[in-house]
Amino acid sequence: MTATDSMTDRLAVLREKQAAAHASGGPEGLRRHRESGRLPVRERIDLLLDPGSWFEIGALALPELRREKPIPGDAVVTGFGLLDGRRVGVIGIDASVVAGTTAPISMRKQGRLIEHAQRHGFPLVLLCDADGGRMPDVSGWRFSGLPLDFTTFLKPPPGAPVVPRVAAVLGPSYGDSALHASTAHYVVMLRSASIALSGPSVVEPAIGEKVTDDELGGPAAATEAGNAHLVVESEADAMDAIAAFLSYLPQNSARPAPMAPPLPPARDPSELDAVVPLGARAGYDMRDVFACLADEASILPWADGWGASLLCALVRIEGRPVGLVGNQPIVRAGALDPAALAKERSFVDLCDTFGLPLVFLHDVPGLMIGTQAERGGILQGYEALVSRIAEARVPKVGVVLRKAYGGGHFAMGGRPTRPDFLYAWPSAELGFMAPETGIRTIHRRRLEKVLAEEGPAVHAALVEELTAEWISEAEPWEAAAHLSLDDVIEPSATRHVIATSIDIALGGRE
């Protein structure tokens, strides 16, 4: 430019640079990207946000190390928009250019967007699709000097409200994209995507393991590890899941969660009498109980593929967002293993952080025992969970549907974790151990003696007698008489009891 240039000339230059920034990987890069089944980053953003609400910053960014082929925006798009009328910040990796790899300028762009979201208190959406760090931009001394401040990049400053983070894994997501997803409160991924610390191109030369993207970090691996909460088929489904998740949460942890018009449940609560069978060993799907309690079309599963003996879901009850936790009897009878404990702790933390009441539906035979559970950290996982439930300040309501034994009962919000209200159905059984385990532990020598001296028939009769005594003591009546339970309720009244208890526990906090 020269001193004689007019504003028209300068505007022409600006528009030329803007057009170059929006070109992404150019015709060839965008063609290859589409042929892989993925949408360009700006089309993803259009799919996510309310029409006409996108406000981009940093579009003219360029990498520190320039190449002959341009890298528009340093392979990342950042900005703000409205999602269902509420402000969000968006970081979208542009994998159509240099595979979306990360370099100092792209990291600085992302850091600035995160800083805005945390400082001004609105959710952060992360669209992940990147092949890790870019060489030579992050090699050698440059790696140590990356503009990555873990005091701000991963969490808000001390004392500041927490903002919801949600990530969509839309392609191979390694390095920086995997780090983003690990910070998110909710991760949705495409069935064709993958997520891992490092990709196959790094794994094989580093440790000699030849592995595909799917084997390394595809949906099966990601959900089992707790790295993804929901798997979907299309990018449109992923954007819908992001919108659904954020609809349950406030803009930040200092604000109340948004209410919705109350709706009836998908299934009549009167069906609960038949949904849950009598007999501790009879199986049923806890999802059917959820359907009788939650407002229709309001159940958003949370990490069903991780710790599958426990179900967690964001739901609405009478229009109010609630975190619902229930044992899953059709998976290991609902016993809690280390993965289930870790999953529950993470979910409790999410709900307590953003002010969502917690409802625990107990049908648990206890904690998993044995060498595998011990080596998996069952003790530490249990201690961390019960401490986190006890510390939670949101309303906590528990209902014992059938069995609630030992440490499993406490891990589901039993009395020592200080629930606001704890109820039971008439079918409930509570105690230190299940009857069949308890009588064989406590009365082992007596039973062995009877079997040896009086034979199998007398032994079987004694087992039956001791079991009946055990079950009699485990029934809910004495627990209610001594106020270990607040009440014994009819199954069909459970939704009403939960909703009213939450209202009471909230008191004037709303």
Secondary structure by P-SEA (a helix, b strand, c coil): ccccccaaaaaaaaaaaaaaaaccccaaaaaaaaaaccccaaaaaaacccccccccccccccccccccccccccccccbbbbcccbbbbbbbbccccccccccaaaaaaaaaaaaaaaaabbbbbbbcccccccccccccccccccccccccccccccccbbbbbbbbbcccccaaaaaaaaaccbbbbccccccccccaaaaaaaccccccccccccaaaaaaacccccccccaaaaaaaaaaaacccccccccccccccccccccccccccccccccccbbbbaaaaaaacccccccccccccccccbbbbbcccccbbbbbbbbbcccccccccaaaaaaaaaaaaaaaaabbbbbbbcccccccccaaaaaaaaaaaaaaaaaaaaacccbbbbbbccccccaaaaaaccccccccbbbbccccccccccaaaaaaaaaaaaaaaaaacccaaaaaaaaaaaaaaaaaaacaaaaaaaccccccccccaaaaaaaaaaaaaacccc
